[in-house]
Amino acid sequence: MGKKRIVEEIQNEEPEEVQEVKAKAENKKQKKIVKNQNKITKDVDFISFLKEDIRFLIQHRNQENEQKQQKAEEVYSKIEGILYQIAQTKIGGRTIQLVIKCADQNIRKQIFQKLLNDKQFGELLQSKYGHYIGITMVRNMLPEFRNQFYEILLKNANHYVAQGDASIVLDRFLTREATTQQVNKVRALFQNHNEKIDNLAMKIIEKGIHNHLLSLQILKVALPKLVPEERQKVIEYFQQLENLDYLRHKDGVSIFCAILNVTDKKERKNFLKNIQTYMQQSQEHLHRNSQFYLALQKVIFTYDDTKQVNKSILQEILPEWLNSVHVFKIIQSIYQPKLRDDLKFDNIGLQNTVSLKDDEIRVKELQDYCFESILNSLQQSETSILVESNINQFICYFIQYIIKYSQVQGLDFIKTQTKQLLYFKVDTIFSRELEQNGNYWILTQPEAQRIAKCLIQQQQIAQDEFKEVIENYCQKVQSLLIQNLKVTLISKAIYLLLALIENTNLKEQVLQEVKKNRKWIDKLEKTQSLQILYKYI
């Protein structure tokens, strides 16, 4: 029996190699346990060592008093020699942050010097707790250390940009402390598409750090070249309703434009629905944010389904077009071609287009949708707002649209404008009694002249009832200008006279009246406008 038991034990015994592997694993496990125990003991000792001091700083961190600064100085004197040993622990990192925030400039300067001059600082910014110290330093940056901090970030930017913790420090510095020149220098590292950009983009997608300044740029550059699966991840992230806050700043609008240019019809429709909900939820804040409205303009002028645009965007913002400067700019760009051409969108991608629809057709559909709402609001508004320069210019383009497309609903509006510019009643927009020298306001008031000139210029394209109204108006303006010829020729009202000559069938009548007065006209100062008139006489 004894021999049999011994044989069985020998047979069940594990090979020496297996036993050795298990022994090493057990040894490693025990070392880890001891290490964690030491770390816990160290943290407990540290907490006990500075417990009251830390509690005081926490209670007074948002107050301005000398006691707080003195306590911060005391704490620093106790941790100065072990700064880097405790920086990567939870309680140690928080203590350093408190001291930076609470200390006076002298102590803060010492901390900055000690941290920034240590070779480990670059690694510290990548650690779980150490990167919070970097964020606190950015928030409490001392001007004399700004460039040194920046150089460390620049040196490590290629690594930091896709490293979760360090990327936060890099982003905070670039968005809060860096000069434009410094930001551009870092951006330059990621401007051109290459394999490195693609690898960084995939890491950014994997770690979910899409919203950082450089992340947005890298994703924008990489997006057209990403494999469909990775590109789809980017699109899905940025079109989600809970992530749309990125549309509030320029770089967010930039990635939005890049995404819109590579999405299909279904994806763009989902974008629009989420943007509509986002506007409804954040309306109060968005009216103060100009960048968000650049994103809306991108959609409005590149999306073929104008019915969906009207429903999702214009329907939401139209009621505010006279109250919000940003909404007003969108409506302006719909009616004023020059504004669409002048919009400097090249830096953020808004010149690119995904549209297959003819631009003139799309703009006409947008104008038609907005027309009734704008007409009603102008007719119901106090007339005093119409003398504001921007609105006054917009009215000119709105008049052009009404007459060009013979919008009969706008006929009364045109008639009202012509009356206001001819009969100076007290309750009208351009009301003013005759001055002592007999000058009418239309002869000296730029806003009156602008609309008057616009109406005159429509004489050749006006049709039917509009033609009759405009021709009658031109006759009356001609009479007014000739009766006050001297005032006309020495003021900007001369441009109304030139408009009659260049745009109406009254050219010969006007020139005939002007030539009768050539003798005294020759004695006038030869202004630029008068020299133009001389070409005709």
NUFI-428420 format. One line per 3 residues: their letters; for each residue x, y, z of C-alpha. Coordinates in pm, whole numbers, plus 50000, padded with zeros to 5 digits. Layout:
a) X,Y,Z | ...
This chain:
mgk) 50000,50000,50000 | 50283,50239,50091 | 50458,50188,49759
kri) 50132,50240,49570 | 50063,50574,49748 | 50415,50698,49670
vee) 50372,50611,49302 | 50040,50797,49288 | 50193,51109,49449
iqn) 50481,51104,49203 | 50233,51075,48914 | 50020,51369,49043
eep) 50320,51597,49105 | 50341,51897,48864 | 50647,51937,48642
eev) 50925,52160,48778 | 50873,52420,48497 | 50506,52466,48591
qev) 50590,52494,48957 | 50853,52758,48877 | 50608,52968,48673
kak) 50348,52952,48950 | 50606,53047,49210 | 50712,53353,49012
aen) 50348,53459,48967 | 50282,53421,49339 | 50598,53615,49422
kkq) 50496,53897,49184 | 50151,53904,49340 | 50293,53935,49691
kki) 50526,54216,49584 | 50233,54405,49433 | 50035,54365,49754
vkn) 50329,54494,49959 | 50376,54785,49718 | 50010,54884,49741
qnk) 50023,54855,50118 | 50327,55081,50126 | 50152,55328,49896
itk) 49843,55326,50115 | 50056,55370,50425 | 50244,55654,50258
dvd) 49920,55830,50161 | 49774,55775,50508 | 50090,55914,50666
fis) 50082,56207,50425 | 49720,56283,50502 | 49788,56261,50873
flk) 50098,56478,50835 | 49911,56767,50666 | 49552,56690,50754
edi) 49466,57017,50930 | 49661,57232,50684 | 49487,57079,50385
rfl) 49146,57116,50549 | 49215,57486,50611 | 49320,57548,50249
iqh) 49013,57368,50117 | 48784,57582,50333 | 48952,57910,50236
rnq) 49064,57841,49877 | 48809,58079,49723 | 48868,58361,49973
ene) 49119,58643,49959 | 49310,58663,50287 | 49666,58655,50419
qkq) 49602,58353,50643 | 49535,58141,50336 | 49861,58252,50176
qka) 50059,58195,50498 | 49913,57846,50535 | 49996,57768,50171
eev) 50354,57878,50238 | 50374,57651,50545 | 50246,57354,50346
ysk) 50492,57419,50066 | 50783,57429,50310 | 50680,57081,50429
ieg) 50641,56925,50081 | 50913,57110,49891 | 51164,56827,49927
ily) 50918,56554,49819 | 50729,56747,49551 | 50775,56494,49272
qia) 50737,56193,49501 | 50385,56301,49598 | 50282,56468,49270
qtk) 50158,56147,49111 | 49951,56038,49412 | 49590,56144,49451
igg) 49620,56337,49777 | 49966,56468,49693 | 49855,56605,49358
rti) 49556,56775,49518 | 49776,56930,49783 | 50010,57079,49522
qlv) 49709,57216,49336 | 49579,57380,49655 | 49914,57540,49728
ikc) 49940,57678,49372 | 49592,57824,49399 | 49623,57965,49753
adq) 49985,58082,49765 | 50112,58431,49693 | 50310,58510,49378
nir) 50647,58437,49541 | 50559,58082,49653 | 50376,58015,49328
kqi) 50688,58123,49141 | 50902,57878,49342 | 50663,57592,49264
fqk) 50660,57673,48894 | 51040,57686,48886 | 51078,57355,49065
lln) 50823,57174,48849 | 50916,57318,48511 | 51292,57278,48557
dkq) 51263,56909,48641 | 51311,56660,48358 | 51015,56460,48488
fge) 50763,56737,48423 | 50684,56613,48074 | 50602,56270,48215
llq) 50409,56422,48506 | 50158,56576,48264 | 50077,56229,48130
sky) 49997,56077,48470 | 49652,56022,48616 | 49691,56274,48898
ghy) 49987,56477,48775 | 49802,56621,48477 | 49565,56797,48719
igi) 49865,56990,48846 | 49935,57099,48488 | 49575,57218,48449
tmv) 49602,57417,48775 | 49925,57573,48652 | 49750,57685,48333
rnm) 49465,57837,48533 | 49713,58025,48753 | 49980,58087,48490
lpe) 50257,58332,48568 | 50356,58536,48260 | 50729,58476,48307
frn) 50676,58097,48281 | 50432,58095,47991 | 50693,58041,47718
qfy) 50876,57771,47915 | 50549,57584,47971 | 50467,57621,47601
eil) 50804,57486,47487 | 50753,57169,47691 | 50409,57121,47536
lkn) 50539,57192,47185 | 50824,56942,47226 | 50579,56668,47328
anh) 50277,56775,47121 | 50290,56476,46884 | 50260,56242,47180
yva) 50033,56450,47403 | 49766,56518,47141 | 49632,56161,47154
qgd) 49724,56084,47516 | 49414,56123,47730 | 49550,56309,48033
asi) 49822,56519,47870 | 49588,56618,47584 | 49369,56802,47835
vld) 49663,57010,47960 | 49770,57084,47602 | 49419,57187,47504
rfl) 49369,57409,47810 | 49694,57593,47746 | 49624,57647,47375
tre) 49271,57773,47433 | 49342,57989,47741 | 49702,58101,47754
att) 49876,58060,47418 | 49929,58350,47180 | 49794,58326,46826
qqv) 50147,58269,46702 | 50199,57983,46948 | 49870,57819,46854
nkv) 49954,57841,46484 | 50298,57689,46544 | 50143,57385,46712
ral) 49872,57361,46447 | 50138,57355,46177 | 50250,57015,46309
fqn) 49917,56863,46205 | 49815,57051,45890 | 49916,56806,45618
hne) 49770,56463,45567 | 50008,56171,45623 | 50021,55835,45797
kid) 50092,56000,46132 | 49771,56203,46106 | 49568,55890,46033
nla) 49719,55706,46331 | 49654,56001,46562 | 49298,56030,46434
mki) 49228,55664,46513 | 49373,55703,46864 | 49158,56014,46918
iek) 48849,55824,46805 | 48937,55526,47026 | 48992,55740,47337
gih) 48695,55968,47274 | 48888,56297,47295 | 48721,56448,46986
nhl) 48653,56798,47117 | 49003,56928,47182 | 49139,57202,46959
lsl) 49404,56987,46792 | 49179,56679,46787 | 48930,56870,46575
qil) 49201,56976,46332 | 49350,56627,46305 | 49009,56471,46246
kva) 48929,56733,45984 | 49253,56664,45794 | 49220,56285,45824
lpk) 48846,56259,45759 | 48848,56234,45374 | 49116,55962,45387
lvp) 48994,55756,45682 | 48870,55406,45613 | 48487,55402,45600
eer) 48456,55230,45936 | 48664,55491,46120 | 48504,55780,45931
qkv) 48161,55653,46031 | 48265,55661,46397 | 48357,56030,46360
iey) 48029,56113,46188 | 47824,55926,46447 | 47998,56103,46734
fqq) 47963,56455,46599 | 47601,56422,46489 | 47476,56308,46831
len) 47259,56567,47002 | 47451,56553,47330 | 47778,56637,47150
ldy) 47664,56939,46947 | 47820,57195,47180 | 48126,57183,46953
lrh) 47928,57400,46709 | 47976,57697,46942 | 48336,57760,46843
kdg) 48529,57809,46522 | 48720,57482,46518 | 48399,57294,46588
vsi) 48234,57460,46289 | 48536,57363,46084 | 48504,56989,46159
fca) 48128,57017,46109 | 48187,57151,45758 | 48433,56873,45682
iln) 48185,56611,45804 | 47895,56759,45609 | 48104,56732,45293
vtd) 48148,56354,45331 | 47803,56256,45458 | 47520,56109,45258
kke) 47164,56237,45237 | 47036,56028,45528 | 47319,56135,45758
rkn) 47270,56502,45674 | 46900,56468,45747 | 46981,56325,46093
flk) 47220,56615,46146 | 46945,56864,46068 | 46697,56702,46304
niq) 46947,56707,46589 | 47047,57067,46516 | 46681,57167,46528
tym) 46639,57003,46870 | 46966,57158,46987 | 46847,57504,46885
qqs) 46521,57456,47073 | 46703,57345,47387 | 46979,57608,47378
qeh) 46808,57901,47207 | 46890,58163,47470 | 47264,58087,47463
lhr) 47292,58041,47087 | 47165,58391,47008 | 47489,58518,47161
nsq) 47714,58276,46973 | 47828,58380,46626 | 48010,58056,46538
fyl) 47696,57843,46563 | 47531,58054,46296 | 47821,57991,46060
alq) 47732,57623,46086 | 47371,57706,46003 | 47482,57904,45697
kvi) 47682,57606,45579 | 47368,57393,45591 | 47146,57657,45436
fty) 47367,57714,45132 | 47483,57358,45063 | 47189,57134,45146
ddt) 46971,57044,44849 | 46654,56968,45044 | 46549,57328,45105
kqv) 46213,57212,45244 | 46396,57031,45521 | 46619,57336,45576
nks) 46313,57558,45602 | 46148,57324,45848 | 46451,57248,46063
ilq) 46636,57580,46062 | 46463,57883,45912 | 46132,57808,46081
eil) 46315,57812,46415 | 46519,58130,46367 | 46300,58356,46150
pew) 46095,58500,46440 | 46420,58642,46584 | 46560,58797,46267
lns) 46516,59155,46392 | 46622,59075,46751 | 46932,58864,46698
vhv) 47230,59005,46507 | 47338,58652,46410 | 46999,58551,46271
fki) 46985,58884,46089 | 47316,58806,45918 | 47177,58475,45794
iqs) 46867,58644,45650 | 47089,58914,45499 | 47300,58652,45324
iyq) 46989,58495,45172 | 46884,58820,45003 | 47217,58996,44949
pkl) 47440,58820,44691 | 47744,59028,44780 | 47726,58911,45139
rdd) 47730,58547,45028 | 48033,58615,44812 | 48215,58811,45080
lkf) 48165,58561,45362 | 48517,58458,45457 | 48450,58089,45502
dni) 48766,57955,45338 | 48945,57907,45671 | 48673,57684,45810
glq) 48566,57497,45501 | 48236,57663,45423 | 48330,57721,45061
ntv) 48314,57349,44997 | 47975,57223,44892 | 47788,56896,44885
slk) 47504,57043,44680 | 47402,56936,44334 | 47125,57195,44308
dde) 47180,57515,44110 | 47267,57792,44354 | 47018,58039,44203
irv) 46732,57791,44242 | 46822,57714,44602 | 46853,58081,44700
kel) 46517,58162,44532 | 46349,57883,44731 | 46499,58017,45054
qdy) 46393,58372,44969 | 46038,58262,44891 | 46010,58082,45224
cfe) 46132,58383,45425 | 45942,58646,45228 | 45605,58653,45403
sil) 45750,58642,45755 | 45994,58927,45680 | 45729,59137,45505
nsl) 45490,59105,45799 | 45756,59190,46056 | 45868,59498,45862
qqs) 45513,59623,45827 | 45440,59567,46196 | 45769,59705,46333
ets) 45822,60057,46449 | 45944,60253,46152 | 46235,60396,46353
ilv) 46430,60069,46317 | 46441,60114,45941 | 46684,60404,45964
esn) 46945,60170,46113 | 47214,60131,45852 | 47222,59751,45825
inq) 46846,59710,45816 | 46819,59997,45573 | 47062,59823,45335
fic) 46872,59497,45375 | 46545,59670,45280 | 46703,59772,44950
yfi) 46779,59410,44861 | 46438,59301,44984 | 46279,59560,44753
qyi) 46485,59426,44463 | 46355,59074,44532 | 45992,59194,44549
iky) 46013,59380,44219 | 46226,59123,44035 | 45980,58842,44105
sqv) 45668,59065,44109 | 45565,58956,44457 | 45220,59115,44459
qgl) 45195,59080,44838 | 45479,59329,44861 | 45317,59595,44644
dfi) 45173,59786,44940 | 45514,59778,45106 | 45672,59935,44795
ktq) 45400,60200,44782 | 45459,60279,45148 | 45832,60324,45088
tkq) 45776,60557,44792 | 45536,60771,44993 | 45771,60793,45288
lly) 46045,60914,45058 | 45828,61183,44898 | 45583,61309,45155
fkv) 45750,61405,45478 | 45477,61340,45730 | 45557,61356,46100
dti) 45481,60988,46164 | 45688,60841,45882 | 46034,60696,45885
fsr) 46195,60984,45697 | 45979,61255,45848 | 46129,61599,45877
ele) 45983,61944,45835 | 46127,62178,45578 | 46441,62336,45711
qng) 46488,62709,45688 | 46694,62671,45373 | 46425,62461,45211
nyw) 46624,62134,45198 | 46423,61816,45210 | 46558,61525,45411
ilt) 46580,61313,45098 | 46849,61554,44979 | 47068,61509,45285
qpe) 46969,61188,45466 | 47179,60882,45359 | 46916,60624,45460
aqr) 46649,60802,45256 | 46883,60832,44959 | 46980,60465,44972
iak) 46624,60337,44942 | 46535,60608,44689 | 46826,60507,44468
cli) 46730,60141,44497 | 46373,60215,44385 | 46498,60423,44089
qqq) 46727,60138,43978 | 46431,59899,43955 | 46253,60101,43684
qia) 46388,59894,43396 | 46294,59554,43544 | 45963,59643,43710
qde) 45653,59481,43559 | 45281,59552,43560 | 45161,59738,43872
fke) 45515,59768,44003 | 45624,59939,43683 | 45351,60200,43718
vie) 45440,60271,44082 | 45814,60302,44013 | 45774,60520,43703
nyc) 45543,60756,43890 | 45793,60766,44175 | 46085,60847,43941
qkv) 45891,61138,43792 | 45832,61287,44136 | 46195,61239,44245
qsl) 46312,61406,43923 | 46089,61704,43992 | 46213,61733,44352
liq) 46581,61714,44253 | 46553,61968,43969 | 46361,62212,44190
nlk) 46646,62187,44443 | 46924,62146,44188 | 47192,62342,44375
vtl) 47142,62142,44695 | 47129,61824,44486 | 47463,61891,44315
isk) 47656,61977,44631 | 47520,61684,44834 | 47503,61307,44792
aiy) 47159,61356,44640 | 47352,61397,44314 | 47374,61016,44307
lll) 46994,61005,44279 | 47023,61234,43979 | 47284,61003,43827
ali) 47060,60702,43900 | 46778,60867,43702 | 47017,60927,43411
ent) 47166,60576,43413 | 46862,60360,43495 | 46545,60527,43367
nlk) 46384,60665,43053 | 46408,61015,43207 | 46770,61059,43103
eqv) 46712,61323,42834 | 46470,61526,43047 | 46714,61535,43338
lqe) 47012,61630,43121 | 46814,61903,42948 | 46730,62065,43284
vkk) 47089,62033,43406 | 47232,62192,43089 | 47012,62496,43137
nrk) 47209,62568,43453 | 47553,62485,43312 | 47682,62840,43367
wid) 47664,62834,43747 | 47731,62459,43767 | 48077,62521,43614
kle) 48161,62734,43915 | 48098,62451,44164 | 48380,62250,44314
ktq) 48459,61957,44085 | 48373,61668,44316 | 48402,61308,44198
slq) 48025,61279,44157 | 48007,61607,43963 | 48279,61485,43730
ily) 48064,61179,43655 | 47775,61411,43571 | 47998,61610,43334
kyi) 48046,61297,43125 | 47679,61317,43035 | 47652,61694,42975
